[in-house]
Amino acid sequence: MKEFKSARRLQKITSIVKSRQFTLRVVLENIHDPHNVSAIFRTCDAVGVPKVSLIYNLEKFPKIGKKSSASAFKWVEKEKFSTVSECYDSLRKEGFIIYASSISDDSIDFYKLDFKKKIAIV
């Protein structure tokens, strides 16, 4: 408790950690603009997504500015993959169901997904 300034601060940190969504993973594939990557990380941090999977198989991993996403990069874990199959195999091994965006007649409405299950959104 000595590391924290107050019991109230410790309570806030504990509350935030408890509300993280460990059953939700975001997967980014070849996002070119580092500002977009930072924005996605900030959003993941804000809604409690604890880990983001990054696939970079067409270009290099972008340099992310420390000022624009410093806190998000501190709290959201990153895992890098060089192929889609490597990423998907890892997710499936962890028990995730993988959903990727698609516009087609047989697409599933995002709002009808069962978010109680382990879901990865690409």
Number of C-alpha atoms within 10 A of each C-alpha: 8 6 6 10 9 10 11 10 12 14 11 11 12 11 11 12 12 11 11 16 17 13 17 21 22 19 22 16 16 16 17 15 11 15 16 12 20 21 14 17 26 21 13 22 21 13 12 19 22 22 22 21 21 23 23 18 13 12 11 12 16 14 12 16 12 11 8 15 18 14 13 20 17 10 16 17 14 14 11 15 16 17 14 15 11 12 18 18 12 14 19 14 9 10 14 19 16 16 15 9 11 9 7 7 6 7 10 13 8 11 7 7 11 9 13 9 12 18 21 22 17 14
